[in-house]
Amino acid sequence: MIEFETLSIGDRCHAIRQQIPESVRLIAVTKMVSASAIHEAYQAGIRDFGESRVQEAIAKQTELQNYSDIDADSIQWHLIGHLQRNKARKAVQHFDWIHSVDSLKIAQALNQAAIDENQTPQVCLQVKMRPDPNKYGWDPEILREELPSLDQCTHLKIRGLMAIPPLGLSTDETLDYFHQVAELAASIQSMPLTHLSLQELSMGMSEDYAIAIQAGATMIRPGRILFGERT
């Protein structure tokens, strides 16, 4: 077992990368992490970074321009936090991926912003497989009802599902939760929809990324295990 707390950020990034399949995209979650720490992860080969707040991400993107060895075009920025409709345009302008599309209204606002900005952001639809007042996301049945409307959001590349399990689940319960997300994606994928292609599963954070990969995650979102506790 690797004792990550004894390693540098760069070594932590290398260690996680060695643990996971090459096919799984490692998104380093940099919420409340400094630009210098992001730079260290970049030097270790990380090119995908996840932020929860639009304004915080914009500030870091600006600060990272001061590092001559960073190629901004090589970085993919992922929005993983709840998005308010009035931030849709800035999200489209500053993020390559938006994982936290959690309602039809948000999807439609992003689609209009994408039209206005001549962009086609890649998105995931956030779902919750059981009631959880602490999480945003679609109930699976409501999502199925709204799929035809989502299919009309032609300026969004709807690529997959994103999920965060409730707190307090056992390992087996967490694995089952992730399996349910994968099964939902597969069932939607089999429907006759034109613009949805749910081949990505954004699941797993620092404490459960290995379980998520076991259930079929294609993108994981570790933060604390890479950068330590937020201060």
C-alpha positions as CSV (number, residue, x, y, z in Angstrom):
1,M,0.0,0.0,0.0
2,I,1.5,3.3,-1.0
3,E,1.6,5.9,1.7
4,F,0.7,8.9,-0.4
5,E,1.1,11.5,2.4
6,T,4.9,10.9,2.3
7,L,5.1,11.6,-1.4
8,S,5.4,14.9,-3.4
9,I,2.6,15.9,-5.6
10,G,4.5,14.8,-8.6
11,D,5.2,11.4,-7.1
12,R,1.6,11.0,-6.1
13,C,0.5,11.7,-9.6
14,H,2.9,9.1,-11.0
15,A,1.8,6.5,-8.3
16,I,-1.9,6.9,-9.1
17,R,-1.2,6.8,-12.9
18,Q,0.6,3.5,-12.4
19,Q,-2.3,2.0,-10.4
20,I,-5.0,2.6,-13.0
21,P,-5.5,1.4,-16.5
22,E,-4.2,3.5,-19.3
23,S,-7.7,3.8,-20.7
24,V,-8.9,5.6,-17.6
25,R,-8.6,9.4,-17.7
26,L,-7.2,10.8,-14.5
27,I,-8.7,14.2,-13.7
28,A,-6.8,15.9,-10.9
29,V,-9.4,17.9,-8.9
30,T,-7.8,21.2,-8.0
31,K,-10.5,22.9,-6.0
32,M,-8.8,25.2,-3.4
33,V,-5.4,24.1,-4.8
34,S,-2.8,26.7,-5.7
35,A,-1.6,27.4,-9.3
36,S,1.9,26.3,-8.2
37,A,0.5,22.9,-7.1
38,I,-1.2,22.6,-10.4
39,H,2.1,23.4,-12.1
40,E,3.7,20.6,-10.2
41,A,1.1,18.1,-11.3
42,Y,1.5,19.4,-14.9
43,Q,5.2,18.7,-14.7
44,A,4.3,15.1,-13.7
45,G,2.3,14.7,-16.9
46,I,-1.2,15.5,-15.7
47,R,-3.2,17.3,-18.4
48,D,-6.8,17.1,-17.1
49,F,-7.8,19.3,-14.2
50,G,-11.2,19.6,-12.4
51,E,-12.6,22.6,-10.8
52,S,-15.9,23.1,-8.9
53,R,-16.3,26.9,-9.3
54,V,-16.1,28.8,-12.6
55,Q,-14.5,31.9,-11.1
56,E,-11.9,30.0,-9.2
57,A,-10.9,28.2,-12.4
58,I,-10.7,31.4,-14.4
59,A,-8.3,32.9,-11.9
60,K,-6.1,29.9,-12.0
61,Q,-6.1,29.7,-15.7
62,T,-4.9,33.3,-15.8
63,E,-2.2,32.7,-13.2
64,L,-0.9,29.6,-15.0
65,Q,-0.1,31.8,-18.0
66,N,2.9,33.0,-16.0
67,Y,4.6,29.5,-16.3
68,S,6.6,29.4,-19.5
69,D,6.7,25.6,-19.6
70,I,2.9,25.2,-19.6
71,D,1.2,24.8,-23.0
72,A,-2.3,26.0,-22.2
73,D,-3.7,24.2,-25.3
74,S,-2.5,20.9,-23.9
75,I,-4.7,21.2,-20.8
76,Q,-8.3,20.0,-20.6
77,W,-10.4,21.8,-18.0
78,H,-13.3,19.9,-16.4
79,L,-16.1,21.6,-14.4
80,I,-17.2,19.1,-11.8
81,G,-19.2,21.3,-9.4
82,H,-22.8,22.5,-9.5
83,L,-23.4,25.1,-12.2
84,Q,-25.8,28.0,-12.0
85,R,-27.6,29.0,-15.2
86,N,-26.2,32.5,-15.1
87,K,-22.6,31.0,-15.3
88,A,-23.4,28.9,-18.4
89,R,-21.7,31.2,-20.9
90,K,-18.5,31.4,-18.8
91,A,-18.5,27.7,-18.3
92,V,-18.7,27.2,-22.1
93,Q,-15.9,29.7,-22.6
94,H,-13.5,28.3,-20.0
95,F,-14.1,24.5,-19.8
96,D,-13.6,21.7,-22.3
97,W,-15.8,19.3,-20.2
98,I,-18.8,20.0,-18.0
99,H,-19.5,16.9,-15.9
100,S,-22.1,18.4,-13.6
101,V,-25.0,19.0,-16.0
102,D,-27.7,18.1,-13.5
103,S,-31.0,19.3,-15.0
104,L,-32.7,20.0,-18.4
105,K,-32.7,23.7,-17.7
106,I,-28.9,23.7,-17.2
107,A,-28.4,21.7,-20.4
108,Q,-30.6,24.0,-22.4
109,A,-28.8,27.1,-21.0
110,L,-25.4,25.5,-21.9
111,N,-26.7,24.6,-25.4
112,Q,-27.8,28.3,-26.0
113,A,-24.4,29.5,-24.7
114,A,-22.6,27.1,-26.9
115,I,-24.6,28.3,-29.9
116,D,-23.8,31.9,-29.1
117,E,-20.1,31.1,-28.5
118,N,-19.8,28.8,-31.5
119,Q,-18.6,26.0,-29.2
120,T,-19.5,22.3,-28.7
121,P,-18.5,21.5,-25.1
122,Q,-18.4,17.9,-24.0
123,V,-20.7,17.1,-21.1
124,C,-21.8,14.4,-18.7
125,L,-25.2,14.2,-17.2
126,Q,-25.1,14.0,-13.4
127,V,-27.4,11.4,-11.9
128,K,-28.2,10.0,-8.5
129,M,-29.3,6.5,-8.2
130,R,-31.1,6.9,-4.9
131,P,-32.6,10.0,-3.2
132,D,-29.9,12.2,-1.7
133,P,-30.7,15.7,-0.5
134,N,-27.0,16.5,-0.4
135,K,-26.4,15.8,-4.1
136,Y,-27.5,17.4,-7.4
137,G,-28.5,15.2,-10.3
138,W,-31.3,13.5,-12.2
139,D,-33.4,10.8,-10.8
140,P,-33.1,8.0,-13.5
141,E,-36.8,7.9,-14.4
142,I,-36.9,11.7,-14.8
143,L,-33.8,11.6,-16.9
144,R,-35.4,9.0,-19.2
145,E,-38.5,11.2,-19.6
146,E,-36.3,14.2,-20.6
147,L,-33.9,12.4,-23.0
148,P,-35.8,13.6,-26.1
149,S,-35.4,17.2,-25.0
150,L,-31.7,16.6,-24.2
151,D,-31.3,15.1,-27.6
152,Q,-32.4,18.5,-29.1
153,C,-29.3,20.1,-27.4
154,T,-27.3,19.7,-30.6
155,H,-24.4,22.0,-29.6
156,L,-23.6,19.8,-26.7
157,K,-21.6,16.7,-27.0
158,I,-23.4,14.6,-24.4
159,R,-20.7,11.9,-23.7
160,G,-21.6,10.1,-20.5
161,L,-22.9,10.1,-17.0
162,M,-21.4,11.5,-13.8
163,A,-22.2,10.3,-10.3
164,I,-21.2,10.8,-6.7
165,P,-22.4,8.1,-4.2
166,P,-24.0,9.1,-1.0
167,L,-21.8,9.3,2.1
168,G,-21.7,6.3,4.4
169,L,-22.0,3.5,1.9
170,S,-20.0,0.3,2.4
171,T,-17.6,-0.9,-0.2
172,D,-20.1,-3.4,-1.6
173,E,-22.9,-0.7,-1.6
174,T,-20.6,1.7,-3.4
175,L,-19.7,-0.9,-6.0
176,D,-23.4,-1.6,-6.5
177,Y,-24.1,2.1,-6.9
178,F,-21.5,2.5,-9.6
179,H,-22.7,-0.6,-11.4
180,Q,-26.2,0.9,-11.4
181,V,-24.8,4.1,-13.1
182,A,-23.1,1.9,-15.7
183,E,-26.3,0.0,-16.3
184,L,-28.3,3.2,-16.7
185,A,-25.7,4.5,-19.3
186,A,-25.9,1.2,-21.2
187,S,-29.7,1.3,-21.3
188,I,-29.7,4.9,-22.6
189,Q,-27.1,4.1,-25.1
190,S,-29.4,1.4,-26.6
191,M,-32.2,4.0,-27.2
192,P,-32.7,5.6,-30.7
193,L,-31.2,9.0,-29.8
194,T,-29.3,11.1,-32.3
195,H,-27.0,13.3,-30.2
196,L,-26.3,11.3,-27.1
197,S,-23.4,8.8,-26.9
198,L,-23.0,7.8,-23.3
199,Q,-19.7,6.0,-23.5
200,E,-18.0,7.9,-20.6
201,L,-18.5,7.2,-16.9
202,S,-17.2,9.9,-14.6
203,M,-17.1,8.1,-11.3
204,G,-14.7,7.8,-8.4
205,M,-12.8,10.2,-6.2
206,S,-9.9,9.9,-3.8
207,E,-11.6,7.3,-1.5
208,D,-13.4,5.2,-4.1
209,Y,-11.7,5.5,-7.5
210,A,-10.5,1.9,-7.4
211,I,-14.1,0.7,-6.8
212,A,-15.4,3.0,-9.6
213,I,-12.8,1.6,-12.1
214,Q,-14.0,-1.9,-11.1
215,A,-17.5,-0.9,-12.1
216,G,-16.4,0.6,-15.4
217,A,-15.4,4.2,-14.8
218,T,-13.6,5.8,-17.7
219,M,-12.8,9.0,-15.8
220,I,-11.9,9.4,-12.2
221,R,-11.7,12.6,-10.1
222,P,-9.1,12.3,-7.3
223,G,-8.1,15.5,-5.4
224,R,-7.1,15.0,-1.8
225,I,-5.0,12.0,-2.5
226,L,-3.0,14.0,-5.0
227,F,-2.8,17.4,-3.3
228,G,-3.4,16.6,0.4
229,E,-6.1,18.1,2.6
230,R,-7.4,21.5,1.6
231,T,-6.4,24.3,3.9
